[in-house]
Amino acid sequence: MIDSKGYRPNVGIILCNDEGRVFWAKRMGVNAWQFPQGGINDNEDPEAAMYRELWEETGLQQQHVQVLGRTRYWLRYQLPERYIRKSSMPLCIGQKQIWYMLRLITADSTVRFDHCAKPEFDSWRWVDYWEPLNDVVYFKRKVYQKAMIELGAILATESVPVSAVSYLAKDHKSFKVKGSRSK
């Protein structure tokens, strides 16, 4: 399902623990890390898609998590030219995503990748809230930033600052947070 502008509807999931750390998953067979995410099927609302993707990618079910919030609007990213399948119709140029913030309310051992035939991930770990901005593939970085800033307000504590500026400054001096200046 591709919209009239070429974007595939999708959900993204930021799963946190009680310490404000987030679930960071390694894609099967490669050194690429990301949050769980996936497409929204025809006649499926974003929340239903979120629970389906959560189950497919982590083995977690609705009773294992608490929904803390979601983004107000679709967040979009475009695929780099080399990833666009020019021969497919309708043409998909990127994804539009609704992001959810969930809290794990069960044991970490409940996470399982072995319940489906083709697991998406082969490993995971808890990381500091802003760490994914340093590790995610470059073309998803800005949408991650937008989702994490909007949803980070839910977790706002002394240990999880809402601003990513200081975290990004450590490793990505060329990456600009809107409203900030690079040194």
Disulfide bonds with the S-S distance in Angstrom:
none
